[in-house]
Amino acid sequence: MQILNLIEDSKGRSDLINAHGLSFYIETKMHKIILDLGPSEKTIYNAKTLGVDLSEVDIVILSHGHYDHSGGIIPFTKINDKAIIYMQDNVTKECYADDGRKAIERYRYIGIDKDILKLSQVRFINGDFKIDDELELFVINNKKHEIPFTNKRLLVKEGSTFKQDDFNHEHFLVIHQDGKSYLMSGCAHNGMLNIIEEYIDKYGNAPDVVVSGFHLAKKTEYSEAEVEEINALAEELKKYPTRFVTCHCTGMKAFELMKEIMGDKLEYVHTGEEIKMSHFTF
């Protein structure tokens, strides 16, 4: 199986474009998959540079309804008008970020381009969904842990009112391959501990590999309480018999804090890098 990062926030190769967003190309025995398509046509440029033929992709998964994961969808459909694009029906929400009182425009729209919703390739699903014996999607039914502190500024607009986003438009991809299970997420807005525990409730044991952003990045310094939360997350994740690969919204500072605790159980994948299956010892 091949998992290749097409775009994320940090640069991995000098001939590629890095940008705030996320996209993975995944090749399994049965499918050629894209999980998220980054913020724009920059993802398409990187795929071409990396030698990925997007016209051969048969499945696209949109992890949740934010622009930095969906902006490349319409450019993708100009290359490939056959791949099925799966998303939760709640991606129609009006998603905003609260940039604070000092911002020129406090509430900034961060949802998807509404033209995406009109595409004939889109398949809206509601909750868990089994694509086939190799691929499944699941949602969070029960949150036992707090969601990441960085979610506090992420809102949905209902009429003229802004409310905290509950992220019921987020789902997670499970890949079954060669007796192993791979759990892939975009930003883990629902909280990685909630996601793993939901996975265990549904499948009976922990996944072998998790690939996901942890949504811990901040532009300002972390408070003492936030550092404690990051460290506590790392301590809990370390207990699982799972290898973790992170990127994008985790942020390098949070990654470094977690790496000190998790050691070789945690890796970072940069733009253009492949997640080497041979690196994992199960």
C-alpha positions in Angstrom: 0.0 0.0 0.0 1.2 3.5 -0.8 0.3 6.7 1.2 1.8 9.8 -0.3 1.3 13.4 1.0 0.4 15.7 -1.8 0.3 18.9 0.2 0.4 20.1 3.8 1.8 23.1 5.7 5.5 22.3 5.7 7.8 21.9 2.8 9.2 18.4 2.0 10.7 18.9 -1.5 12.0 22.1 -3.1 10.1 21.5 -6.3 6.7 21.3 -4.5 4.3 23.8 -3.1 3.4 23.7 0.6 0.3 25.4 1.8 -2.1 25.4 4.8 -4.2 22.4 4.0 -4.0 18.7 3.5 -4.2 16.0 0.8 -3.1 12.4 0.6 -2.9 10.0 -2.3 -3.5 6.4 -1.3 -3.1 3.4 -3.4 -4.5 0.0 -2.2 -5.0 -3.3 -3.9 -8.5 -2.3 -5.0 -8.5 1.5 -5.2 -6.7 4.7 -6.0 -7.9 7.2 -3.4 -7.6 10.9 -2.5 -8.2 11.9 1.1 -8.9 15.6 1.0 -7.6 17.9 -1.8 -5.9 20.7 0.0 -6.8 24.4 -0.3 -6.5 25.0 -4.1 -5.1 23.9 -7.5 -1.7 23.8 -5.8 -2.5 20.2 -4.9 -3.0 19.3 -8.6 0.4 20.8 -9.4 2.1 18.8 -6.7 0.4 15.6 -7.8 1.6 16.1 -11.4 5.1 16.9 -10.2 5.1 13.7 -8.1 3.9 11.6 -11.0 0.4 10.9 -9.6 -2.1 10.4 -12.4 -5.3 11.9 -10.9 -7.4 10.7 -13.8 -7.0 7.2 -12.4 -8.4 8.0 -9.0 -11.7 6.3 -8.3 -12.6 7.5 -4.8 -12.2 10.9 -3.1 -12.9 11.3 0.6 -13.6 14.7 2.1 -12.7 14.4 5.8 -14.7 17.5 6.8 -16.2 20.7 5.5 -13.3 23.2 5.6 -11.8 25.1 2.6 -8.2 23.9 3.3 -9.3 20.3 2.7 -11.8 21.0 -0.1 -10.4 23.8 -2.2 -8.8 21.5 -4.7 -12.0 19.5 -5.4 -13.3 21.5 -8.3 -9.8 21.7 -10.1 -9.6 17.9 -9.6 -13.0 17.4 -11.3 -11.7 19.1 -14.4 -9.2 16.2 -14.6 -11.4 13.4 -13.3 -15.2 13.5 -13.7 -15.7 9.9 -12.7 -14.3 9.5 -9.2 -17.0 9.3 -6.5 -16.5 12.0 -3.9 -17.8 11.0 -0.4 -18.7 13.5 2.2 -21.1 13.8 5.2 -24.3 15.5 4.4 -23.6 18.0 7.2 -20.7 19.6 5.2 -23.4 22.1 4.0 -22.9 23.9 7.4 -21.8 27.5 7.3 -18.3 27.2 9.0 -16.5 30.2 10.3 -13.3 31.0 12.3 -13.4 33.7 15.0 -10.3 35.8 14.4 -10.9 38.0 17.4 -12.1 41.5 18.0 -9.0 43.1 16.6 -9.4 41.5 13.2 -10.6 43.6 10.3 -13.3 41.0 9.8 -13.8 39.0 13.0 -15.8 36.1 11.6 -14.0 34.5 8.6 -15.8 32.0 6.4 -13.8 28.7 6.3 -16.4 26.3 4.8 -16.4 24.7 1.4 -17.2 26.3 -1.9 -20.9 25.8 -2.4 -20.4 24.8 -6.0 -18.9 21.6 -4.8 -22.3 20.6 -3.5 -23.7 20.7 -7.0 -21.2 18.2 -8.5 -22.7 15.1 -9.9 -19.8 13.0 -8.5 -20.6 13.9 -4.9 -22.2 11.2 -2.7 -23.7 12.6 0.5 -23.7 10.1 3.4 -25.2 10.2 6.9 -23.1 8.5 9.5 -21.1 5.3 9.2 -20.7 3.9 5.7 -19.1 0.8 4.3 -17.7 1.3 0.8 -16.5 -2.2 0.4 -14.5 -4.9 2.2 -11.4 -2.7 2.0 -12.7 0.8 2.8 -15.1 2.1 5.5 -16.1 5.5 6.9 -17.2 6.2 10.4 -18.3 9.1 12.6 -18.2 9.9 16.3 -21.3 8.9 18.2 -19.9 9.4 21.7 -17.3 11.9 22.9 -15.8 10.8 26.2 -12.9 13.3 26.1 -12.6 17.0 25.6 -12.0 18.2 22.0 -8.8 20.1 21.2 -8.5 23.6 22.7 -7.9 25.0 19.3 -11.5 24.2 18.3 -12.9 27.0 20.5 -12.6 29.6 17.8 -14.3 27.4 15.1 -18.0 28.1 14.7 -21.0 27.5 12.6 -23.5 30.2 11.6 -27.1 29.5 12.1 -29.2 32.4 10.9 -27.5 35.4 12.5 -26.1 33.4 15.4 -22.6 31.9 15.7 -22.3 28.6 17.7 -19.5 26.3 18.5 -19.0 23.7 15.7 -19.8 20.2 17.0 -18.0 18.7 13.9 -20.6 16.2 13.0 -19.5 16.9 9.4 -16.2 15.1 10.1 -15.7 11.4 9.3 -12.8 9.0 9.3 -11.4 6.6 6.7 -10.6 3.0 7.7 -8.5 0.9 5.3 -8.2 -2.8 5.7 -5.1 -4.2 4.0 -3.0 -7.4 4.4 -4.5 -8.1 7.9 -3.7 -4.6 9.1 -5.9 -1.6 9.7 -5.1 2.0 8.9 -7.2 4.9 10.3 -6.9 8.2 8.4 -8.3 11.6 9.5 -7.9 15.1 8.3 -7.7 17.3 11.4 -9.2 15.1 14.2 -11.4 18.0 15.3 -13.4 15.5 17.4 -10.3 14.7 19.4 -7.9 11.9 18.6 -8.7 10.0 21.9 -12.4 10.2 21.0 -11.7 8.9 17.5 -9.6 6.0 18.6 -12.1 5.0 21.3 -14.9 5.1 18.7 -12.8 3.0 16.4 -12.2 0.4 19.2 -16.0 0.4 20.0 -16.7 -0.3 16.3 -13.9 -2.7 15.4 -12.9 -4.3 18.7 -9.2 -3.3 18.9 -6.9 -0.3 18.2 -5.8 0.5 14.6 -2.3 -0.5 13.6 -1.5 2.9 12.0 -3.2 6.3 12.5 -2.5 9.1 10.0 -4.0 12.5 11.0 -3.5 16.1 12.0 -4.2 16.6 15.7 -5.4 20.2 15.4 -3.0 21.6 18.0 -1.3 24.4 16.0 -1.3 28.0 17.2 0.1 31.2 15.9 0.8 32.4 19.4 2.7 30.8 22.3 1.1 27.9 24.2 -0.1 28.5 27.7 1.0 26.3 30.5 -2.4 24.6 30.5 -2.2 24.0 26.7 1.2 22.4 27.0 -0.1 20.1 29.7 -3.0 19.1 27.4 -0.6 18.3 24.5 1.6 16.3 26.8 -1.4 14.5 28.3 -2.6 13.5 24.8 0.9 12.2 23.9 0.9 10.1 27.1 -2.4 8.6 26.3 -1.6 7.9 22.6 1.6 6.2 23.7 -0.4 3.5 25.5 -1.9 2.2 22.3 -0.2 -0.5 20.2 -0.5 2.0 17.3 2.0 3.9 15.1 1.0 7.5 14.5 1.9 9.8 11.6 0.9 13.4 11.8 1.1 16.6 9.8 -0.8 19.8 8.9 -2.7 21.2 11.8 -0.6 19.6 14.5 2.1 22.2 14.1 5.8 21.6 14.6 5.9 22.9 18.2 3.2 20.5 19.3 4.8 17.7 17.3 8.1 18.2 19.1 6.5 18.1 22.5 4.6 14.9 21.6 7.7 13.3 20.0 9.6 13.7 23.3 7.0 11.5 24.9 6.0 9.1 22.1 9.5 8.5 20.6 9.4 6.3 17.5 5.7 5.8 17.8 5.1 9.2 16.3 6.4 10.6 12.9 5.7 13.7 10.8 5.1 13.6 7.1 5.9 16.7 5.0 4.7 17.8 1.6 5.7 15.3 -1.1 6.8 12.6 1.4 5.6 9.0 1.3 4.7 7.1 4.5 6.9 4.1 4.3 5.1 0.9 5.4 8.5 -0.8 5.9 9.2 1.7 8.7 6.4 0.1 10.8 7.0 -2.9 13.0 3.8 -4.6 14.0 
